[in-house]
Structure formats: C-alpha cells, structure tokens
Amino acid sequence: MPRFNIHHVTKYTYEGPVRDSANQIILFPVKDACQEVLRQELNITGEPPVDTYMDYYGNEIGSFSHAEPHTVLVIDSQVEVVTKPRPPIDDSAPADTQWALLEQIRWQVPYIDFLKQERFESLAEVVESVGTVNARGGTPLQAAMELRNYVYENFKYIKGVTSVESTVDEVWRLRAGVCQDFAHMLMVFLRQIQIPARYVSGYICPNKNGMRGEGATHAWIEAYIPFNGWVGLDPTNNCIADDLHVRLAMGRSFSDVSPVKGMYKGTAGQHLEVGVSVSYENGRLAEEEAMTVLSPQPSADGDTSNSYRRYMEMMQQQQQQQQ
C-alpha cells in the first residue's frame, strides 16, 4: 500500500497590518476504507486553536481566528497518509438497467445536489457539444469515460490563464485552464446526461511522476455509477482516480471545498502563495523536496481583466517571441 508524506503551505502576505483574521480550512484528508491518515501536524501563525466539525458532505472542516495585528499568515499542514486500492469497477450490468436506475435516483438525497446544473450563458452551446458525443450509446461508465476523454482532448492545460474566480463561461470560451477548470467542465457534461457528479479536491502522489497537477492541490470528479458507487475520473490526466490520488474533500464545486478561505479587518491588500510537496512511494521526501517552494497564485482580485483577456495577451506575447 502506497504511503505518502504531503506538505501543504499557504501564505498570505498583507501590505499592512490586519487583525481579526477568521478562516476556514479544509486540509484534513478523507478517512475511509481506501485512505488512512497516519499523522497530521498543523502549524498556524499565532498558534490559534482550531475547531473542527463535519459538514453536510462529510468533509472535516477546521476554523480558527487570529485576533492580533499581523502582516503574514502561514498555514502549514504536514500529513502522512496511506492509500489502498479502490474496489474493481464492475460494468457488466445491462446499460438500460443502469440508465433506468439513474432515472430513479435523480430526485433522491444526496444525488439531487450533484445533478443540479449550474446556469451560465454558454449552457446551450455546451449542451450542443455534448450532443456530438454518443453519451447514451453504452453504459453510464462508458459515457462518463467518453466525456472525460472529450474534455482532455478539447481543452488545453495552461497554467495562469484562469483563477479560482474564473467562470464556466470563461473556461468554455478559452477551451483552456487547469485541473479545477477541467473538473468543472466534466461535471457540466455529466450532469447534463443525468449522471450525478461531484467535485473532488486533493493531491496527486507521488510528486514528479509526470502527471499534470503535481506540486499543487489537484482536482478531479467522482461520478455515480450504478452498482459501483462513486467512481473517480481525472479529466486533466485522462485516467481513473486510483491510489495515487489523495482525497481532501468532496462537494458540488470548488466553492464547497476550497482549502483555505477567510476574512480579516483592515484595508491592506494581500498576496497569496501556495506550495505543495509530495513524497515518493516509500514515504520519504527527496532531498530537493525538503523545502516546499511557494508560488504566487493567480487571482482576479484587483484585476479588471478576465481570464480570456489574460489568455489572449499570453498568446500574443508568445507569438511576438517567436517572430
């Protein structure tokens, strides 16, 4: 069974002193039959106590506040986790039987939340695009995997052109983004054909295995497949989520599972940096990974341009460099 050490650092730097910082963190890996947390060490600036509770979707949530004036807030999480093989997928039941079962559960809790389609301007175009895929020509699993392939093949993986504030409309126009955007697009497609889909946040392990999404938090989706339950699909890497995917939380979208969010008193602007390092399968960090490197995070805060404009500017710069 693979064992991993994961170091996740979030650092906020403020332009001036702020106070009464209240924060919510979702940095506690899922504990179930496929994932065991051996230890977790959490260090936060000011050493505030962290209260934890389980939310509606079964995620462990932490909350804390830092009342004293401060110009830096660091949230440092170190986790040792063991992952176990997922149960084998059995897709032998007749396709008609499986689609009929999905029809039966569409108004049942908890599937309602994961079938509710987000409304956005380009929805009609997205629906038409799904129509080009033979979604119901096979089983729900086959349809889900075909749509996963569609996202992988038709959307470019480009860092920096989107942020956590980017809308589905922007991602659809760009046909580009990162793992969060790929996951959101696949959920739109799956929900359109009545397959419940939920957003998953976590990590890809081990680091440096050649997969997209390394060195940061990762995102994929879980689709509800009759007679199998929730099956993880990673559209960014076009694969089934397996024991190299460590789950942090599940929800309707990114907003339900954001690793860190909060507020503070003060007029100072802020700068966000995040760093993630992951061990190799033997659970030991390589020497070059001993120090987790922080990277600035793209944000629309204070930026009047949207992701499409940033993308076009990036493409123009690349063309000028090639000339």
Order of alpha helices (4+ residues) and beta strands (2+ residues): beta-beta-beta-beta-beta-alpha-alpha-alpha-beta-alpha-beta-alpha-beta-beta-beta-beta-beta-alpha-beta-beta-beta-alpha
